[in-house]
Amino acid sequence: MHSLQFTAESSSNGMLERDFLVGDVPGVLWSPASGPDRAPLVLMGHGGGNHKKHPAMAGRAQRLVTGCGFHVAVIDAPGHGDRPRTAYDEQVSAALAEARAAGEPVGPIVKRHNAHTAELNVPEWRAVLDALQQLPEIGADGPVGYFGVKMGTAVGVPLVAVEPRITAAVFGLHWPDDLAELAKQITVPIEFDLQWDDEHIPREAGLALFDAFASKEKTLHANAGRQGELPRFEADSAVRFFARHFGRAVTSQT
Amino acid sequence: MHSLQFTAESSSNGMLERDFLVGDVPGVLWSPASGPDRAPLVLMGHGGGNHKKHPAMAGRAQRLVTGCGFHVAVIDAPGHGDRPRTAYDEQVSAALAEARAAGEPVGPIVKRHNAHTAELNVPEWRAVLDALQQLPEIGADGPVGYFGVKMGTAVGVPLVAVEPRITAAVFGLHWPDDLAELAKQITVPIEFDLQWDDEHIPREAGLALFDAFASKEKTLHANAGRQGELPRFEADSAVRFFARHFGRAVTSQT
């Protein structure tokens, strides 16, 4: 088992930001700057083509850390952020560019790429979680959540399906193709984001993935608008979802 | 035009409760006990078979009044609460009891009853709103919202469709039959509650009503469970929805 090595540390806006490596997987751990108190951990999966410190990740982390006192960890998916890009990654980028230029649907390429990424990334996440739980401020028995849409859902659904340590999850913006069968194995509470006018994912496909989860408590949040228009207030809602399940008050939201 | 007459007044848990009459329509106005400050008004429509002070109404009012400082008004629908019951109302009750005893679907009876109630209740609501806006703590130009599910949606959709003073609304738990065409005229922000396993309203019917709203900002909250299992956290979500649109912070929620 790999242990976790911190490689850099900084602080701003009430958040302590620590870069880490587990084996050759780079990640970031955000925590309250006020101190390393034992607190719940939320794992976040980033979207395709971005990375662990993308503004969407940092923004959600800020809400979870300073709003609820949680720890938040994100790792770079294979071929993303600080990780080497393979010939396969270059092929995917070229295929996407070609489809976009030709005005063809990118869905089939994205789905294949996401499924491939999940296969590599799920065991990495489990090893990173092992290592994170060695830290005294996280511990082996605290609550763990998962939050990721788009490629973050492609990775998160198979992860949560096999990982009993994760007891609440926020997913969304994905097709059911590779995920519905795995979603049927998931029984923990979930919140699921869907864009009602998604230009890539047919409405029925998004609803079918939500429907597949076996969770007794599951909530669909469907908003008018295209995929890129997922409202910012859904990030606040995700924070409240984790706060509700992990027994924490949200202190800094309107 | 009828003016508003207060008929009783009491205070508890930070809420001032004032019963009123507008013509022969009885209502209740809940306000912050701390003082009659100018604040947004939320109109709430109660469900079929209950009344203006049903615990569901008082509970939602408490959240809106002490959480956001809003005023909240509810009136008894025709045949409900303190209002006389007609031969028609008795027929509906008998038909419902008969259908339930026979294990037959109550949907067709409920839909007819709700449409009839809306026809009478919408003009009453408009007169009550006129009268409420004469009060200095409400005024003629402050924000007005509407919140009602089930029969509250059957009344609220036609009301909001014709009433430009209402600028944000929470609806849910209803069939599209009598409402979809009216929903197409509604463009204000809405939040819409649907129960994924509703035993009375087919999933496709609920989704069709949500789909019909012309609002640029509309959010569907669909939760696993039967109609009676609408989670309590959706009331908190409705409060945050109004707080967001009316520019108020929510102070007393977790």
Interface residues (C-beta under 8 A of the other chain):
Chain A: W196 L207 F210 D211 S215 K216 E217 K218 T219 L220 H221 A222 N223 A224 P231 F233 S237 A243 R244 A249 V250 T254
Chain B: W196 L207 F210 D211 S215 K216 E217 K218 T219 L220 H221 A222 N223 A224 P231 F233 S237 A243 R244 A249 V250 T254
